[in-house]
């Protein structure tokens, strides 16, 4: 039954990728198995994907779904799944994957970055700020984090200010 569900999800993902396949830059999806690091990309990458990237994303999606099916607490697989979902523009699903990874590994900076990016894309400024502030507590010297935090605070303040 699990195999049928995973296969069905993979087919749906392949169809979604085919619909999205257009004109994005090629993305490097080479993340070794077991590597917790994840590169969260801008949602702009989901505006169009070339055929090679689409195939790579579908293959990676299938691998991550199978790994998670075997071990639902596989943090690197959850992070990689969230990354692929974000690249495909499936932001709500990506946030769910990053949230699951964070539930298993509460200090996962990769999960926090993923959540922050998902919140930024959807305009959830309080969620983005919460994730970035937790990142700041975990890694106060993280390069670029202060700048990103200030940008998120500005975006949140601009949204609160009536025009």
C-alpha positions as a printed NumPy array, in Angstrom:
array([[  0.   ,   0.   ,   0.   ],
       [  2.832,   2.393,   0.862],
       [  4.495,   1.688,  -2.469],
       [  1.249,   2.566,  -4.257],
       [  0.968,   5.834,  -2.341],
       [  4.608,   6.758,  -2.995],
       [  4.273,   5.873,  -6.674],
       [  1.071,   7.903,  -6.982],
       [  2.726,  10.897,  -5.332],
       [  5.706,  10.549,  -7.648],
       [  3.441,  10.511, -10.709],
       [  1.594,  13.575,  -9.443],
       [  4.924,  15.292,  -8.824],
       [  6.103,  14.377, -12.325],
       [  2.958,  15.9  , -13.794],
       [  3.404,  19.042, -11.706],
       [  7.008,  19.327, -12.822],
       [  6.013,  18.862, -16.455],
       [  3.495,  21.685, -16.107],
       [  6.096,  23.917, -14.464],
       [  8.899,  23.058, -16.902],
       [  9.843,  26.262, -18.656],
       [ 12.939,  28.423, -18.151],
       [ 14.705,  28.41 , -14.763],
       [ 18.443,  28.164, -14.292],
       [ 19.809,  24.692, -13.689],
       [ 19.893,  23.918,  -9.985],
       [ 22.57 ,  21.829,  -8.279],
       [ 20.685,  19.071,  -6.519],
       [ 23.69 ,  17.015,  -5.502],
       [ 23.241,  16.574,  -1.763],
       [ 24.862,  13.422,  -0.402],
       [ 22.567,  11.039,   1.481],
       [ 22.731,  11.804,   5.174],
       [ 23.817,  15.414,   4.659],
       [ 21.603,  17.69 ,   6.779],
       [ 22.637,  20.842,   4.949],
       [ 20.032,  22.141,   2.56 ],
       [ 20.175,  25.118,   0.265],
       [ 16.897,  26.981,   0.334],
       [ 16.284,  28.749,  -2.935],
       [ 14.116,  31.698,  -3.733],
       [ 10.608,  30.969,  -4.906],
       [ 11.621,  32.59 ,  -8.193],
       [ 13.258,  29.284,  -9.15 ],
       [  9.817,  27.694,  -9.292],
       [  8.638,  29.97 , -12.101],
       [ 10.007,  27.577, -14.672],
       [ 12.276,  24.57 , -14.843],
       [ 14.203,  23.071, -17.722],
       [ 13.716,  19.398, -18.584],
       [ 16.964,  18.265, -16.969],
       [ 16.152,  20.027, -13.723],
       [ 12.585,  18.715, -13.778],
       [ 13.796,  15.134, -14.108],
       [ 16.333,  15.622, -11.332],
       [ 13.674,  17.091,  -9.038],
       [ 11.27 ,  14.232,  -9.681],
       [ 14.009,  11.673,  -9.059],
       [ 15.055,  13.434,  -5.848],
       [ 11.432,  13.73 ,  -4.714],
       [ 10.911,   9.987,  -5.217],
       [ 14.086,   9.142,  -3.278],
       [ 13.157,  11.381,  -0.379],
       [  9.601,  10.026,  -0.195],
       [ 10.946,   6.467,  -0.084],
       [ 13.472,   7.366,   2.627],
       [ 10.778,   9.082,   4.7  ],
       [  8.462,   6.116,   4.178],
       [ 11.178,   3.872,   5.692],
       [ 12.013,   6.337,   8.486],
       [  9.566,   9.203,   9.131],
       [ 12.155,  10.862,  11.406],
       [ 14.903,  11.012,   8.754],
       [ 15.805,  14.692,   9.176],
       [ 18.107,  14.957,   6.122],
       [ 15.371,  13.412,   3.951],
       [ 12.723,  15.752,   5.384],
       [ 14.988,  18.747,   4.708],
       [ 15.732,  17.61 ,   1.165],
       [ 12.021,  16.97 ,   0.551],
       [ 11.182,  20.476,   1.803],
       [ 13.848,  21.917,  -0.473],
       [ 12.471,  20.094,  -3.534],
       [  8.913,  21.111,  -2.674],
       [ 10.001,  24.726,  -2.314],
       [ 11.797,  24.584,  -5.661],
       [  8.57 ,  23.305,  -7.199],
       [  6.608,  26.186,  -5.679],
       [  4.731,  23.891,  -3.285],
       [  5.383,  26.213,  -0.366],
       [  2.77 ,  24.879,   2.074],
       [  4.032,  21.321,   1.6  ],
       [  7.632,  22.505,   1.959],
       [  6.823,  24.268,   5.213],
       [  5.204,  21.07 ,   6.476],
       [  8.373,  19.113,   5.69 ],
       [ 10.583,  21.692,   7.393],
       [  8.218,  21.749,  10.417],
       [  8.44 ,  17.932,  10.661],
       [ 12.251,  18.114,  10.518],
       [ 12.257,  20.768,  13.25 ],
       [  9.985,  18.638,  15.442],
       [ 12.558,  15.827,  15.263],
       [ 15.632,  18.083,  15.501],
       [ 14.628,  21.292,  17.359],
       [ 17.997,  22.976,  16.755],
       [ 18.17 ,  22.262,  13.022],
       [ 19.296,  25.498,  11.422],
       [ 18.476,  24.107,   7.98 ],
       [ 14.868,  23.505,   9.019],
       [ 14.666,  27.009,  10.49 ],
       [ 16.032,  28.57 ,   7.302],
       [ 13.51 ,  26.559,   5.292],
       [ 10.635,  27.667,   7.507],
       [ 11.788,  31.286,   7.324],
       [ 11.894,  31.138,   3.516],
       [  8.443,  29.548,   3.3  ],
       [  7.043,  32.229,   5.605],
       [  8.755,  34.981,   3.586],
       [  7.29 ,  33.676,   0.341],
       [  3.762,  33.509,   1.764],
       [  4.005,  36.877,   3.526],
       [  3.855,  35.333,   7.006],
       [  6.181,  37.917,   8.544],
       [  5.614,  36.871,  12.183],
       [  6.501,  33.28 ,  11.268],
       [  9.575,  34.391,   9.348],
       [ 10.718,  36.581,  12.24 ],
       [ 10.214,  33.779,  14.777],
       [ 12.332,  31.376,  12.727],
       [ 15.053,  33.967,  12.118],
       [ 15.159,  34.98 ,  15.788],
       [ 15.579,  31.356,  16.84 ],
       [ 18.372,  31.058,  14.271],
       [ 19.997,  34.142,  15.752],
       [ 19.909,  32.567,  19.228],
       [ 21.432,  29.345,  17.886],
       [ 24.047,  30.985,  15.67 ],
       [ 24.603,  34.618,  16.663],
       [ 27.605,  35.023,  14.342],
       [ 25.93 ,  33.499,  11.25 ],
       [ 26.981,  35.46 ,   8.148],
       [ 24.125,  37.401,   6.581],
       [ 21.6  ,  36.482,   9.258],
       [ 21.476,  39.948,  10.807],
       [ 20.812,  41.518,   7.399],
       [ 18.041,  39.029,   6.668],
       [ 16.514,  39.605,  10.097],
       [ 16.496,  43.376,   9.542],
       [ 14.854,  42.907,   6.124],
       [ 12.168,  40.696,   7.685],
       [ 11.557,  43.23 ,  10.46 ],
       [ 11.231,  45.997,   7.856],
       [  8.781,  43.926,   5.82 ],
       [  6.719,  43.191,   8.919],
       [  6.702,  46.859,   9.929],
       [  5.721,  47.946,   6.409],
       [  2.826,  45.527,   6.436],
       [  1.564,  46.902,   9.761],
       [  1.825,  50.508,   8.593],
       [ -1.433,  51.652,   6.924],
       [ -0.909,  53.178,   3.493]])
